[in-house]
Amino acid sequence: MLTLHGKLSKALLIPGSVSRKTGEVFQPRSVVQVEIQDRRGLNQLVTLTVPDHRPYEGKEGTDAEFPVRAYVSGNAVAYALAD
């Protein structure tokens, strides 16, 4: 398991929606955004889906760490919260 270390940038609930093209229904989901530094020292914003965003509300700007698993999406490495 990997641990993602960074600064908590945002915690929010993304509202549900319906795709105009396909009619697919997207359920609401809780997410956090974490600002991390890559090996070159450049900042990246990583969005993680979490079970509940409320424990992270009001903690923006603080150091945070999340257990994650990494996977490749196109040419970039992406992260998901570890179960």
N, CA, C and O atoms as CSV, one atom per row, in Angstrom:
chain,resi,resn,atom,element,x,y,z
A,1,MET,N,N,0.832,-1.166,0.000
A,1,MET,CA,C,0.000,0.000,0.000
A,1,MET,C,C,0.885,1.240,0.000
A,1,MET,O,O,1.950,1.249,0.618
A,2,LEU,N,N,0.449,2.271,-0.684
A,2,LEU,CA,C,1.151,3.546,-0.734
A,2,LEU,C,C,0.433,4.553,0.162
A,2,LEU,O,O,-0.756,4.412,0.449
A,3,THR,N,N,1.171,5.564,0.596
A,3,THR,CA,C,0.570,6.651,1.354
A,3,THR,C,C,0.817,7.941,0.599
A,3,THR,O,O,1.957,8.283,0.286
A,4,LEU,N,N,-0.262,8.654,0.309
A,4,LEU,CA,C,-0.193,9.928,-0.391
A,4,LEU,C,C,-0.121,11.031,0.656
A,4,LEU,O,O,-1.037,11.185,1.463
A,5,HIS,N,N,0.976,11.808,0.645
A,5,HIS,CA,C,1.181,12.909,1.585
A,5,HIS,C,C,1.023,14.224,0.832
A,5,HIS,O,O,1.517,14.365,-0.286
A,6,GLY,N,N,0.338,15.182,1.440
A,6,GLY,CA,C,0.199,16.488,0.811
A,6,GLY,C,C,-0.620,17.424,1.666
A,6,GLY,O,O,-0.903,17.134,2.828
A,7,LYS,N,N,-1.000,18.546,1.089
A,7,LYS,CA,C,-1.847,19.522,1.773
A,7,LYS,C,C,-3.270,19.367,1.274
A,7,LYS,O,O,-3.519,19.314,0.070
A,8,LEU,N,N,-4.202,19.296,2.216
A,8,LEU,CA,C,-5.604,19.193,1.865
A,8,LEU,C,C,-6.045,20.514,1.247
A,8,LEU,O,O,-5.940,21.569,1.874
A,9,SER,N,N,-6.531,20.449,0.028
A,9,SER,CA,C,-6.920,21.654,-0.688
A,9,SER,C,C,-8.428,21.895,-0.615
A,9,SER,O,O,-8.866,23.037,-0.478
A,10,LYS,N,N,-9.219,20.831,-0.706
A,10,LYS,CA,C,-10.673,20.976,-0.737
A,10,LYS,C,C,-11.329,19.664,-0.345
A,10,LYS,O,O,-10.815,18.589,-0.658
A,11,ALA,N,N,-12.465,19.750,0.340
A,11,ALA,CA,C,-13.302,18.593,0.652
A,11,ALA,C,C,-14.731,18.977,0.309
A,11,ALA,O,O,-15.250,19.968,0.824
A,12,LEU,N,N,-15.372,18.200,-0.555
A,12,LEU,CA,C,-16.715,18.574,-0.973
A,12,LEU,C,C,-17.517,17.399,-1.477
A,12,LEU,O,O,-16.977,16.325,-1.741
A,13,LEU,N,N,-18.827,17.616,-1.609
A,13,LEU,CA,C,-19.739,16.650,-2.193
A,13,LEU,C,C,-20.040,17.117,-3.607
A,13,LEU,O,O,-20.558,18.216,-3.806
A,14,ILE,N,N,-19.717,16.282,-4.591
A,14,ILE,CA,C,-20.039,16.596,-5.983
A,14,ILE,C,C,-21.478,16.127,-6.209
A,14,ILE,O,O,-21.781,14.950,-6.014
A,15,PRO,N,N,-22.363,17.035,-6.618
A,15,PRO,CA,C,-23.764,16.638,-6.786
A,15,PRO,C,C,-23.945,15.656,-7.937
A,15,PRO,O,O,-23.134,15.607,-8.861
A,16,GLY,N,N,-24.997,14.892,-7.869
A,16,GLY,CA,C,-25.320,13.968,-8.942
A,16,GLY,C,C,-25.734,14.723,-10.192
A,16,GLY,O,O,-26.058,15.909,-10.131
A,17,SER,N,N,-25.723,14.033,-11.330
A,17,SER,CA,C,-26.108,14.660,-12.590
A,17,SER,C,C,-26.549,13.578,-13.570
A,17,SER,O,O,-26.447,12.382,-13.299
A,18,VAL,N,N,-27.042,14.038,-14.714
A,18,VAL,CA,C,-27.438,13.135,-15.790
A,18,VAL,C,C,-26.729,13.595,-17.060
A,18,VAL,O,O,-26.773,14.775,-17.410
A,19,SER,N,N,-26.080,12.667,-17.744
A,19,SER,CA,C,-25.384,12.982,-18.993
A,19,SER,C,C,-26.396,13.388,-20.057
A,19,SER,O,O,-27.384,12.688,-20.282
A,20,ARG,N,N,-26.148,14.513,-20.708
A,20,ARG,CA,C,-27.040,14.975,-21.777
A,20,ARG,C,C,-26.946,14.071,-23.003
A,20,ARG,O,O,-27.932,13.885,-23.717
A,21,LYS,N,N,-25.770,13.513,-23.247
A,21,LYS,CA,C,-25.569,12.684,-24.436
A,21,LYS,C,C,-26.168,11.292,-24.284
A,21,LYS,O,O,-26.886,10.816,-25.163
A,22,THR,N,N,-25.864,10.637,-23.153
A,22,THR,CA,C,-26.239,9.232,-23.000
A,22,THR,C,C,-27.392,8.998,-22.041
A,22,THR,O,O,-27.982,7.918,-22.040
A,23,GLY,N,N,-27.727,9.997,-21.220
A,23,GLY,CA,C,-28.773,9.811,-20.223
A,23,GLY,C,C,-28.296,9.060,-18.989
A,23,GLY,O,O,-29.087,8.751,-18.097
A,24,GLU,N,N,-26.987,8.765,-18.940
A,24,GLU,CA,C,-26.426,8.039,-17.792
A,24,GLU,C,C,-26.552,8.901,-16.532
A,24,GLU,O,O,-26.287,10.103,-16.554
A,25,VAL,N,N,-26.961,8.258,-15.435
A,25,VAL,CA,C,-27.143,8.955,-14.160
A,25,VAL,C,C,-25.870,8.802,-13.334
A,25,VAL,O,O,-25.381,7.691,-13.133
A,26,PHE,N,N,-25.340,9.922,-12.862
A,26,PHE,CA,C,-24.163,9.922,-11.997
A,26,PHE,C,C,-24.615,10.266,-10.585
A,26,PHE,O,O,-25.246,11.299,-10.362
A,27,GLN,N,N,-24.293,9.404,-9.639
A,27,GLN,CA,C,-24.671,9.608,-8.244
A,27,GLN,C,C,-23.768,10.651,-7.597
A,27,GLN,O,O,-22.632,10.833,-8.034
A,28,PRO,N,N,-24.250,11.340,-6.562
A,28,PRO,CA,C,-23.382,12.259,-5.825
A,28,PRO,C,C,-22.216,11.486,-5.214
A,28,PRO,O,O,-22.352,10.310,-4.877
A,29,ARG,N,N,-21.067,12.156,-5.073
A,29,ARG,CA,C,-19.928,11.481,-4.442
A,29,ARG,C,C,-19.091,12.479,-3.657
A,29,ARG,O,O,-18.973,13.648,-4.024
A,30,SER,N,N,-18.514,11.989,-2.570
A,30,SER,CA,C,-17.636,12.791,-1.723
A,30,SER,C,C,-16.220,12.702,-2.252
A,30,SER,O,O,-15.732,11.616,-2.566
A,31,VAL,N,N,-15.556,13.852,-2.352
A,31,VAL,CA,C,-14.171,13.878,-2.814
A,31,VAL,C,C,-13.337,14.810,-1.952
A,31,VAL,O,O,-13.856,15.728,-1.317
A,32,VAL,N,N,-12.038,14.556,-1.944
A,32,VAL,CA,C,-11.061,15.481,-1.374
A,32,VAL,C,C,-10.027,15.749,-2.452
A,32,VAL,O,O,-9.736,14.882,-3.276
A,33,GLN,N,N,-9.475,16.952,-2.443
A,33,GLN,CA,C,-8.385,17.289,-3.344
A,33,GLN,C,C,-7.152,17.540,-2.500
A,33,GLN,O,O,-7.193,18.289,-1.524
A,34,VAL,N,N,-6.050,16.903,-2.886
A,34,VAL,CA,C,-4.796,16.976,-2.152
A,34,VAL,C,C,-3.716,17.517,-3.073
A,34,VAL,O,O,-3.536,17.022,-4.185
A,35,GLU,N,N,-3.000,18.530,-2.614
A,35,GLU,CA,C,-1.907,19.114,-3.385
A,35,GLU,C,C,-0.624,18.392,-3.001
A,35,GLU,O,O,-0.234,18.373,-1.834
A,36,ILE,N,N,0.031,17.795,-4.005
A,36,ILE,CA,C,1.273,17.058,-3.764
A,36,ILE,C,C,2.374,17.652,-4.633
A,36,ILE,O,O,2.098,18.394,-5.576
A,37,GLN,N,N,3.623,17.323,-4.311
A,37,GLN,CA,C,4.753,17.722,-5.149
A,37,GLN,C,C,5.305,16.496,-5.850
A,37,GLN,O,O,5.491,15.444,-5.238
A,38,ASP,N,N,5.567,16.648,-7.157
A,38,ASP,CA,C,6.186,15.542,-7.880
A,38,ASP,C,C,7.694,15.567,-7.673
A,38,ASP,O,O,8.207,16.418,-6.946
A,39,ARG,N,N,8.396,14.654,-8.295
A,39,ARG,CA,C,9.849,14.530,-8.066
A,39,ARG,C,C,10.627,15.746,-8.553
A,39,ARG,O,O,11.779,15.935,-8.162
A,40,ARG,N,N,10.010,16.586,-9.411
A,40,ARG,CA,C,10.672,17.790,-9.897
A,40,ARG,C,C,10.384,18.994,-9.002
A,40,ARG,O,O,10.935,20.073,-9.220
A,41,GLY,N,N,9.525,18.815,-7.997
A,41,GLY,CA,C,9.170,19.913,-7.119
A,41,GLY,C,C,7.966,20.710,-7.587
A,41,GLY,O,O,7.637,21.742,-7.003
A,42,LEU,N,N,7.307,20.238,-8.638
A,42,LEU,CA,C,6.115,20.912,-9.153
A,42,LEU,C,C,4.875,20.402,-8.424
A,42,LEU,O,O,4.796,19.224,-8.074
A,43,ASN,N,N,3.913,21.284,-8.197
A,43,ASN,CA,C,2.686,20.902,-7.501
A,43,ASN,C,C,1.698,20.242,-8.448
A,43,ASN,O,O,1.570,20.637,-9.607
A,44,GLN,N,N,1.000,19.231,-7.939
A,44,GLN,CA,C,-0.066,18.555,-8.665
A,44,GLN,C,C,-1.269,18.469,-7.739
A,44,GLN,O,O,-1.114,18.363,-6.522
A,45,LEU,N,N,-2.454,18.515,-8.306
A,45,LEU,CA,C,-3.671,18.384,-7.543
A,45,LEU,C,C,-4.259,17.011,-7.821
A,45,LEU,O,O,-4.564,16.683,-8.968
A,46,VAL,N,N,-4.420,16.202,-6.768
A,46,VAL,CA,C,-4.954,14.853,-6.895
A,46,VAL,C,C,-6.340,14.845,-6.271
A,46,VAL,O,O,-6.514,15.285,-5.134
A,47,THR,N,N,-7.333,14.344,-7.013
A,47,THR,CA,C,-8.694,14.234,-6.502
A,47,THR,C,C,-8.956,12.784,-6.125
A,47,THR,O,O,-8.793,11.883,-6.947
A,48,LEU,N,N,-9.363,12.561,-4.879
A,48,LEU,CA,C,-9.663,11.221,-4.378
A,48,LEU,C,C,-11.133,11.128,-3.987
A,48,LEU,O,O,-11.660,12.027,-3.331
A,49,THR,N,N,-11.790,10.055,-4.384
A,49,THR,CA,C,-13.139,9.788,-3.907
A,49,THR,C,C,-13.019,9.131,-2.537
A,49,THR,O,O,-12.275,8.166,-2.366
A,50,VAL,N,N,-13.752,9.658,-1.566
A,50,VAL,CA,C,-13.715,9.145,-0.191
A,50,VAL,C,C,-15.126,8.758,0.240
A,50,VAL,O,O,-16.097,9.241,-0.343
A,51,PRO,N,N,-15.259,7.893,1.251
A,51,PRO,CA,C,-16.598,7.504,1.705
A,51,PRO,C,C,-17.421,8.692,2.225
A,51,PRO,O,O,-18.631,8.748,2.008
A,52,ASP,N,N,-16.770,9.636,2.909
A,52,ASP,CA,C,-17.460,10.789,3.466
A,52,ASP,C,C,-16.496,11.969,3.527
A,52,ASP,O,O,-15.421,11.858,4.115
A,53,HIS,N,N,-16.865,13.087,2.931
A,53,HIS,CA,C,-16.001,14.268,2.892
A,53,HIS,C,C,-16.074,15.095,4.167
A,53,HIS,O,O,-15.174,15.892,4.431
A,54,ARG,N,N,-17.127,14.924,4.965
A,54,ARG,CA,C,-17.363,15.786,6.129
A,54,ARG,C,C,-16.250,15.794,7.171
A,54,ARG,O,O,-16.007,16.846,7.761
A,55,PRO,N,N,-15.552,14.676,7.435
A,55,PRO,CA,C,-14.460,14.747,8.416
A,55,PRO,C,C,-13.313,15.668,7.984
A,55,PRO,O,O,-12.507,16.082,8.817
A,56,TYR,N,N,-13.236,15.987,6.700
A,56,TYR,CA,C,-12.142,16.811,6.173
A,56,TYR,C,C,-12.535,18.278,5.988
A,56,TYR,O,O,-11.674,19.119,5.732
A,57,GLU,N,N,-13.827,18.591,6.116
A,57,GLU,CA,C,-14.279,19.978,5.962
A,57,GLU,C,C,-13.654,20.861,7.040
A,57,GLU,O,O,-13.555,20.459,8.199
A,58,GLY,N,N,-13.238,22.052,6.654
A,58,GLY,CA,C,-12.635,22.989,7.585
A,58,GLY,C,C,-11.164,22.724,7.863
A,58,GLY,O,O,-10.544,23.450,8.639
A,59,LYS,N,N,-10.597,21.699,7.244
A,59,LYS,CA,C,-9.188,21.360,7.460
A,59,LYS,C,C,-8.333,21.694,6.240
A,59,LYS,O,O,-7.201,21.225,6.124
A,60,GLU,N,N,-8.881,22.515,5.322
A,60,GLU,CA,C,-8.136,22.906,4.132
A,60,GLU,C,C,-6.840,23.614,4.528
A,60,GLU,O,O,-6.833,24.432,5.448
A,61,GLY,N,N,-5.758,23.302,3.841
A,61,GLY,CA,C,-4.458,23.901,4.120
A,61,GLY,C,C,-3.619,23.122,5.117
A,61,GLY,O,O,-2.459,23.466,5.342
A,62,THR,N,N,-4.177,22.084,5.718
A,62,THR,CA,C,-3.417,21.286,6.679
A,62,THR,C,C,-2.770,20.099,5.968
A,62,THR,O,O,-3.211,19.692,4.893
A,63,ASP,N,N,-1.726,19.553,6.577
A,63,ASP,CA,C,-1.087,18.357,6.033
A,63,ASP,C,C,-2.037,17.173,6.189
A,63,ASP,O,O,-2.736,17.044,7.194
A,64,ALA,N,N,-2.045,16.326,5.184
A,64,ALA,CA,C,-2.922,15.156,5.201
A,64,ALA,C,C,-2.210,13.984,4.553
A,64,ALA,O,O,-1.318,14.165,3.724
A,65,GLU,N,N,-2.607,12.797,4.935
A,65,GLU,CA,C,-2.100,11.598,4.276
A,65,GLU,C,C,-3.235,10.605,4.120
A,65,GLU,O,O,-4.104,10.481,4.983
A,66,PHE,N,N,-3.207,9.903,3.000
A,66,PHE,CA,C,-4.258,8.968,2.650
A,66,PHE,C,C,-3.634,7.667,2.155
A,66,PHE,O,O,-2.706,7.703,1.348
A,67,PRO,N,N,-4.124,6.521,2.620
A,67,PRO,CA,C,-3.679,5.253,2.048
A,67,PRO,C,C,-4.304,5.116,0.667
A,67,PRO,O,O,-5.520,5.235,0.519
A,68,VAL,N,N,-3.478,4.868,-0.343
A,68,VAL,CA,C,-3.976,4.798,-1.715
A,68,VAL,C,C,-3.413,3.591,-2.433
A,68,VAL,O,O,-2.459,2.954,-1.987
A,69,ARG,N,N,-4.032,3.301,-3.553
A,69,ARG,CA,C,-3.456,2.367,-4.515
A,69,ARG,C,C,-3.256,3.158,-5.787
A,69,ARG,O,O,-4.037,4.062,-6.081
A,70,ALA,N,N,-2.242,2.841,-6.535
A,70,ALA,CA,C,-1.930,3.582,-7.756
A,70,ALA,C,C,-2.280,2.724,-8.965
A,70,ALA,O,O,-2.175,1.498,-8.929
A,71,TYR,N,N,-2.695,3.389,-10.030
A,71,TYR,CA,C,-2.957,2.705,-11.296
A,71,TYR,C,C,-2.631,3.664,-12.432
A,71,TYR,O,O,-2.552,4.876,-12.236
A,72,VAL,N,N,-2.446,3.106,-13.611
A,72,VAL,CA,C,-2.092,3.933,-14.766
A,72,VAL,C,C,-3.361,4.252,-15.544
A,72,VAL,O,O,-4.148,3.366,-15.877
A,73,SER,N,N,-3.541,5.549,-15.827
A,73,SER,CA,C,-4.674,6.022,-16.613
A,73,SER,C,C,-4.100,6.824,-17.773
A,73,SER,O,O,-3.747,7.992,-17.609
A,74,GLY,N,N,-4.005,6.199,-18.952
A,74,GLY,CA,C,-3.310,6.842,-20.077
A,74,GLY,C,C,-1.821,6.783,-19.805
A,74,GLY,O,O,-1.275,5.702,-19.583
A,75,ASN,N,N,-1.147,7.942,-19.820
A,75,ASN,CA,C,0.281,7.996,-19.538
A,75,ASN,C,C,0.581,8.426,-18.120
A,75,ASN,O,O,1.735,8.390,-17.695
A,76,ALA,N,N,-0.442,8.836,-17.374
A,76,ALA,CA,C,-0.227,9.358,-16.026
A,76,ALA,C,C,-0.602,8.323,-14.967
A,76,ALA,O,O,-1.449,7.460,-15.194
A,77,VAL,N,N,0.037,8.426,-13.826
A,77,VAL,CA,C,-0.324,7.576,-12.691
A,77,VAL,C,C,-1.473,8.252,-11.962
A,77,VAL,O,O,-1.416,9.448,-11.678
A,78,ALA,N,N,-2.509,7.495,-11.660
A,78,ALA,CA,C,-3.667,8.006,-10.927
A,78,ALA,C,C,-3.750,7.281,-9.596
A,78,ALA,O,O,-3.141,6.225,-9.425
A,79,TYR,N,N,-4.494,7.835,-8.656
A,79,TYR,CA,C,-4.603,7.269,-7.314
A,79,TYR,C,C,-6.058,7.062,-6.946
A,79,TYR,O,O,-6.937,7.805,-7.382
A,80,ALA,N,N,-6.300,6.037,-6.135
A,80,ALA,CA,C,-7.625,5.777,-5.571
A,80,ALA,C,C,-7.426,5.442,-4.113
A,80,ALA,O,O,-6.426,4.829,-3.741
A,81,LEU,N,N,-8.381,5.844,-3.277
A,81,LEU,CA,C,-8.317,5.547,-1.868
A,81,LEU,C,C,-8.276,4.047,-1.675
A,81,LEU,O,O,-9.074,3.328,-2.277
A,82,ALA,N,N,-7.365,3.557,-0.850
A,82,ALA,CA,C,-7.245,2.115,-0.606
A,82,ALA,C,C,-8.368,1.663,0.304
A,82,ALA,O,O,-8.783,2.395,1.203
A,83,ASP,N,N,-8.855,0.470,0.074
A,83,ASP,CA,C,-9.935,-0.092,0.903
A,83,ASP,C,C,-9.387,-0.616,2.203
A,83,ASP,O,O,-10.142,-1.126,3.031
